[in-house]
Amino acid sequence: MRFLNKLKSGLFALLSSAAILVSCNKDPEQFIEPDPVPPTGTTIAQQLDDNPNDSLFRRLVIHSGLMPLLSGGNNNTYTVFVADNNAMKVAINAFSGGLVPLNAPDAVFSGFITANLPQTTAASIVAYNI
C-alpha cells in the first residue's frame, strides 16, 4: 500500500512537471511599438500665462528656471499639479514664517518669491509638482 502511494505521488509529480514544461511558450510574444503622437494644443507654459489664478506659481516656475522645460520645445509631455494663488499664498506665508500675511496683495507674494526664495528651493518645489 505504501509503495502504491509513493508511486501515485511520483507519477503525479512527473505528469505535473511535464504538463508545465510542455505548456510553456518557447517564443516570447512580440509587441508592436506604438508610434508616438506629438502633443497638440497649448503648452503648460501657455496655460500658466493665460490663467491669472496661477500667476504666483508661474512666478515660481520662472524663478526656478524651469519655464523652458514647460514650454514644450523638447516634445515631452508632462503632468503638472499647479497650485493656485490661494495655495501659493499659504505656502509663502509658511516659508516667510508668517511675515507675509495672507491678505497681502499678489505683488508682495511675487516679490517674496523673487527676492527671498532661493532658486534651488524654487526649482525643487516646481520639480516636485511635475
NORPE-V404922 format. One record per backbone hydrogen bond with DSSP energy under -1.0 kcal/mol. NH is the residue of the N-H (numbers start at 1). CO is the residue of the C=O. E is the energy in kcal/mol with one decimal. If there is no record, write none. Layout:
nh = (NH	NH)
co = (CO	CO)
e = (E	E)
This chain:
nh = (5	6	7	8	9	10	11	12	13	14	15	16	17	18	19	20	21	22	23	45	47	48	49	50	51	54	55	58	59	60	61	62	63	64	65	66	70	75	81	82	85	88	89	90	91	92	93	94	95	96	97	98	104	108	109	110	111	112	113	114	115	116	117	122	123	124	125	126	127	128	129)
co = (1	2	3	4	5	6	7	8	9	10	11	12	13	14	15	16	17	18	19	70	43	44	45	46	47	51	52	54	55	56	57	58	59	60	61	61	66	72	129	80	53	84	85	86	87	88	89	90	91	92	94	93	101	105	105	106	107	108	109	110	111	112	112	118	119	120	121	122	123	124	125)
e = (-2.0	-2.1	-2.4	-2.7	-2.5	-2.7	-2.6	-2.6	-2.4	-2.4	-2.6	-2.4	-2.3	-2.3	-2.4	-2.2	-2.5	-2.4	-1.8	-2.0	-2.1	-2.4	-2.1	-2.2	-1.5	-1.6	-1.2	-2.3	-2.1	-1.9	-2.5	-2.6	-2.5	-1.9	-1.0	-1.3	-1.2	-1.2	-2.8	-1.1	-2.2	-2.4	-2.3	-1.8	-2.2	-2.9	-2.4	-1.9	-2.8	-2.4	-1.1	-2.7	-1.6	-1.0	-1.2	-2.7	-2.3	-2.0	-2.1	-2.1	-2.9	-2.4	-1.1	-2.4	-2.4	-2.1	-2.1	-2.4	-2.7	-1.8	-1.1)
